[in-house]
Amino acid sequence: MRRFNHAVRNAALHAFSQAAALGQSVPPPREKIRPFFPKSLYLVNPPVPLDG
């Protein structure tokens, strides 16, 4: 499960950096990622900030 989270974070981070490189407005990471995760997953493995 941790590996899955890591993969999703990497994909999201890549998308954000690409959007930033293109000069697009990038929405707050949490807004974008939250829909992918069920609530139970948050309780078991809290999300790590993307800018860490």
N, C-alpha and C positions, 0 to 999 in steps of 0.2 A: 504493500500500500504506500509506503514511504517513497519507493521508487516511482510509482505512478504520480504522486504529488510532485516529485522533483521534475518529472518529464513535463507535466502540465505547466509548472512554473517556468521552466526553460522555454517552452513554446510561447507562453504569454510574454515573457521578457523579450524574446526575439521579435515578436510582433510589435511590442511597444518601441523597441529601439529602431525597428524598420520605419514605423510611423513617424517617429521623431526625426529620423534621417530625411524623410520625405517632406518634413515641415508641416505635417498634419497635426491637428490638436489631439492630444492623447488624453483619454478619460482617466480618472483615478483608477489604479490597478484593482482595488478591492471591488469596485462597482462591476468591473468587467469579469472578474473571476468568480465572484460569489455564486452566480447561477449554476456553475459546474459542480459545486460541492453540496451534497446533502448535509443537513444540520448535524447528524451523528458524526460525520467525518471531522467536522470542526471541533467537536467535543473531544474526540480521541486524539486528533493530531492538529493542533491550532496552526493556522497559516503563518508563514514567515514573510515579513515585508520584502517586496521585490527589490527595494533599493539598498538592501543590506550588504 
